[in-house]
Amino acid sequence: MGYARWNPGDWDDYAASASTKTFDQLFDHRSIDAELDPLKFSFRESCDSASNPHSTPIIVAIDQTGSMGMLAETLIRKGLGTLIEEIYDRKPVADPHVMLMAVGDAWFDRAPLQATQFEADISLANQLTKFFIEGGGGGNNCESYNLPWYFAATRTKCDAIDKRGQKGYLFTVGDEPPPPQLLASHVEKFLGGGLQQDMKTRDLFTLVSKNWNVFHIMIEEGSFYRGQGDKTKKSWRDLIGENAIGLADHTKLAELIVSILEVQEGKDPDEVAKTWKGSTALTVRKSIQKLGKKHHPLSIKGLIRL
């Protein structure tokens, strides 16, 4: 997908309409929508087109458990427009194709993984409103952030990757640590199978990193992070190094993602931070000041059946 092009006027109209609605009016689904259910489709595609000849796939997978439902609300009221329009203006990458995902807890939730199409126009916002914000999770001190990794590695077809050897970008966002492993039973239940046996999350990171630049953004306002921030930070840093990035203000999520793209594509973190105004500049600077140190995962031979 992703054949159209972003129109800021369409977003302005959409955001104005959203501004008059409550959270429950914006997100009124009480079960997973079939269009977003990975059990209902085989792949998501990011294809080059006349409007987007050099497409860049970008996945943003947000935690929708507990207090993290605020992330979806932030995106629909402001963040999605900021994300795409700033990418167009700053051009850290060409022709962004964005997929949004909602992530939960595969041990406890009914819908721990939901995925839009890759899109480049206002249809992405329409799909975002179909998210089922379950608000669940459990007491297992993690959420299923590795499900988007598995999805990206095995359920996407992207021209940037397949035709040009260009990596996509994958961001997971939430306030808890990663799970130690991905269970084959969870893949069977929520994606229809493909994993032959349980897989360590560290090995899955190695697999997904072959085609994706992987980042996790730790939401420091989250209830879990406020109580166990040191544990969360250590677990993520041990797993993916400095690509685990803290964020003190969740309303600056879009600006941070754009800034990460700029730094990853070669710009200096301090110079990137200076391009934002006021509190945004301070928040972004704090988040990306150490970005650039590389984490080198071990090589593996996979356990995946494609």
N, C-alpha and C positions, 0 to 999 in steps of 0.2 A: 504494500500500500504506500501512501505518501505521494500521490500523483499531483496533488494540488499545492498551492502556495499560501503562506500565511498572509492575512490581510488585517492590519491593525484596527481598521474600522469595524470589522466583524467582532474582534475581541472587545472593543470598547462598548459595543451594543450588548454583547453577552455579559460583560462584567457589570454594566449598569443594571441589567435585569437581575443578576445574582445578588446585587447589593441590597435588594429589598426583601430577600428571602432569609428565613432562619436556617440553621444547620439542618434541622429535620426536613425542611422543605427542599433544600438542595440535595440531600441524600435520603431519599424516601424508600429505597429498596430494602426489603427485609429478608432477602435471600440473594444468592449469586445470580446475576443476569446471564442468560445463556450465551450472549455475545462475548462475555468476558471470561467464560469458564474454560480453562485449558482442556477439560475433558471433551469439549465440543469441537475442537479444531486441532489440526496436526502441527501447523507452523504459523508464525507471524513473519511477514515478508517486508523488507525495506528495499524497494526497487528504484533504480535510476529512471528518470522520466524527462520529458522536455522541460518541465518546470523545475525539476531538481536533478540535473544531470550528474552531479557528484555527491550523491546522498551520503550522509553520515548518520548511522544509527545511534541513538541515545536512549537508554532505558533508565527511568527513574522509578524505583520501587520503594514505596512508602509504607511504613508500619501503620496499620489501622487498628491496633489493639489498644485497650485502655484509653489513656489520655492522648494517644498519638493520632486520634481522629482529627486533631487540629491541623495536621499536615495536609490532608485532602482539602480542608476548608481554605487554608492559606493558598493553595494552588488555584482553586477555583475562583477565589475573590481577586487575586492579584498575581500570584507567582507564575502561573502558566504564561500569561502575557509577557511578563518581565523576562522569563527564561528564553522564550523564542525570539522576542524582539531584540533583546540584547545580543543574542548569538548572531542574528542578522546584522546588527549594527557593528559589532566588534569583530566579527568574522574569525573567531578562533578555529572554527571548522566550517566546511562548506555544506550548504543545503541540509539543515538538520531534519531528521526524521525521528520524532519522539514517541516512545511507547511509555505509558504509565502503568504501573502495577501496584496492587494493594497486597500487602503481606500480613499474614497472621501467624498463628501457632498451630502447626500441623498436628500436634498432640491433642489439642483441645477444641479448635475452631472448626466450624462447618465449611468455611471458605477461606483457607489460608493463602490462596494465590488467585489473583484476578489480573487479567491483562488486556489492555486495549490493543488496537492495531498500532503499527507505526504510522504516524500521521504528521502532516506538515501544515494543516489548516485548522479552522475552528471546530471541525468534527471531533478533534481530540477532546475539547472541553465537553462536548455532548456525551462522549463516552465516559469521561471522568464522573459525571453526575450519576452514572449507573452503578458506581461502586457501592457495594454492600459494606457499610462501615459497621462491622460486627462488634467492635469494642470489647473483644474477648481476651484471649491469652490465658495463661495459667501460671502456676507457681514454680515453673521449672527453670527460671532464671535465664531464659533465652527466648527468642522468637525465630521463626523459620526463614531467616534471611538467606539461607543457602538454596531455597527453592527458586528464587529468581536466577541465581547462578546456574543451576541445572537447566532451567528453561532457556536461558541465553545460549548455553553451550549446545543444546540438543534440539531446540524447538524454534530456531530462527533461521531464516535464509536472507542474507544481506548482500547486495551487490558490492558494497564497499569492501566487505571481507572476501567474498568469493571471486570477484573480478579484479580488484585492485590490491588485495593483500593489506588493506587498511583496517586497523582495529576499530571496533565500536567502543562506546563508553557505557559503563554500567554503574549506576549509583544505587546503593541501598541506603535507607534512611530510617533510623530508629534509636531507641534509648537503652536497649538491652544487649547482652553479649551474643555472639553467634552460637549455634548449637555445635556440639563436637562432631556430629556426623549427620549425613542425610540417610534416612531409612528407605530401603527399597519399598517397604509397605506404604510409605507416604507418597512416593512417586507413583505407585500403582493406584492408590486411592484418588489422588488429586490431579494426576496428569495422564493416567491410563497406562502406566508401566514404562519399561525401558531400562531400568537399573537392575542389574543382575544380583547384586548384593549390597548391603549397607556400605556406604562410602564415607571416609573421613572428610570433613569439611576442608581440611588442609589440602587433600588430594583434589578435591573438587575445585578449589581455588587455582591450582596448577592447571587443571583442564580448561577452565573458563578463561584464564589469562592468556591462552594461546591466541584468542581472537578478540578479547575485550580488555580494555583498560578498566580495572575494577577498583571502586572506591566505596567506603562506607562512611556516612556522615552520622556522627553521634549527637543526638539531640540532648543537650545538657539540661534543658528545662524539664525533661521527662521525669516522671516520678521514680522510675527505677534508677536512672542515672543520678538523680539527686541523692539517693540513698547509697548507691554502690557504684559511683562514677569511676573510682580507681580500678575496681574489678573489670568494669566494662571496657575502659580504655586499655588496660593491660591485655585483655583477651583479644581485642581487635588488633592492637599493635603487634602482638606476638604472631598473629595470623597474616596480616597484610602490610605490616610496617607503617610508614608514614602516610600511606593511602587511607588510613583510618583518621578521620578529621573531625574534631569537635566543632559544634556550632552552638553558641550561647543564646542566639535569638532565632527561633524557627521561622520567623517572618522574613528572614534574609536567606532562606534556602535557595531561591532561584539565583540570587546574586552570587552566592557561594559556588553553585554549580558552574555558572558561567566563568567565574574566576578560576576554578580548577581547570576548566577546559583551556583557558588562556595560558596558565602556567604549564600545563602538560604539553601544550603546543609551542613552548619555548620562551614565554615572557617571564620577567623577573617578578616574584611574588610581591615585593614592596611596590613596584611600579604599578602592578595590577590593582593593589589595594587603594592606591592614590587616585585611581580613576573613579572611585565611588565617592559619594558625599556623606558628610556628617557621621552619624552612628553606624551607617552601613560600612563605611571605610574602616572604622575601628573593629567592627565585628569580623569583617572579611580578613583583615590583616592578622588578627589573632588566630583565625582558623588556618590560614595557608602559609604562615611564616616558616614552617618546617617542611613544606611540600617540596618535593623534588628528590628526596632521598629514595633510592630504589630498593624494592624488596624483590629478591630473586627466589622464586619458588623452586622446589625440587621437581625434577621431571618424573612422570609416572607413565605407566601404560594403563589405559582406562578400563573401567568396568562397565562401559556404556554400550547398549545395543541401540543403534540409530534406526 
